């Protein structure tokens, strides 16, 4: 089962003792700050967790699999994630 914003807010409430509405606001604020930073093209580094990077993809050739029609896919930006060594160790049980 996936971890949701609601789950994160509940954990903030339980561990830090904030009221529920304040825990939700804190969670939303953090997520909005991350989204705004990525939208501006900057990277987000969370020590001990990992780094979210914005990468530029060039325009490239593609093909519609339904019609086999060739087309050009536009240039775009994508977000990638590189986990930290500490997170990798924790996930692998070391």
C-alpha positions in Angstrom: 0.0 0.0 0.0 1.3 3.5 -0.9 2.1 6.2 1.6 -0.3 9.1 1.1 -0.3 12.8 2.1 -3.0 11.8 4.7 -0.7 9.2 6.1 2.2 11.6 6.4 0.0 14.2 8.1 -1.2 11.6 10.6 2.4 10.7 11.4 3.3 14.3 11.9 0.4 14.6 14.2 1.3 11.5 16.2 5.1 12.2 16.5 5.1 15.9 17.0 1.7 16.4 18.8 0.3 19.1 16.4 -3.4 19.3 15.9 -4.7 17.5 12.8 -5.4 20.7 10.8 -1.9 22.0 11.5 -0.3 18.7 10.6 -2.2 18.7 7.2 -1.1 22.3 6.7 2.6 21.5 7.4 2.5 18.5 5.1 0.8 20.5 2.3 3.4 23.4 2.7 6.3 21.0 2.4 4.9 19.4 -0.7 4.1 22.7 -2.3 7.6 24.0 -1.6 9.1 20.9 -3.3 6.8 21.3 -6.3 7.5 25.1 -6.7 11.3 24.4 -6.5 11.1 21.7 -9.1 8.8 23.8 -11.4 11.5 26.6 -11.3 14.0 24.1 -12.6 16.0 23.7 -9.4 16.9 20.4 -7.7 15.6 19.3 -4.3 18.1 17.6 -1.9 16.8 15.9 1.2 19.8 14.7 3.2 19.7 11.0 4.1 16.8 10.5 1.6 17.8 11.5 -1.9 17.8 14.1 -4.6 15.0 15.1 -7.0 16.5 16.5 -10.3 14.9 18.2 -13.2 16.3 17.0 -16.5 15.7 18.5 -20.0 14.7 16.0 -22.7 15.3 17.0 -26.3 12.8 16.7 -29.1 12.9 13.2 -30.5 11.3 10.8 -33.0 8.5 8.6 -31.9 5.9 6.3 -33.3 2.2 5.9 -32.5 1.9 2.1 -31.7 -1.7 2.0 -32.8 -1.2 3.4 -36.3 2.6 3.0 -36.8 2.6 6.7 -37.8 6.0 8.5 -37.2 5.9 11.7 -35.2 8.1 14.1 -33.4 7.8 14.1 -29.6 8.3 17.7 -28.2 11.1 18.7 -25.8 10.1 18.4 -22.2 11.3 18.4 -18.6 11.1 15.4 -16.4 11.8 14.8 -12.7 14.2 12.1 -11.7 15.1 10.7 -8.3 18.4 9.4 -7.0 18.3 7.9 -3.6 21.0 8.4 -1.0 23.2 5.6 0.2 21.5 5.6 3.6 18.1 5.1 2.0 19.5 2.4 -0.3 20.9 0.6 2.8 17.7 0.8 4.7 15.6 -0.5 1.8 18.0 -3.4 1.4 17.9 -4.2 5.1 21.6 -3.5 5.9 
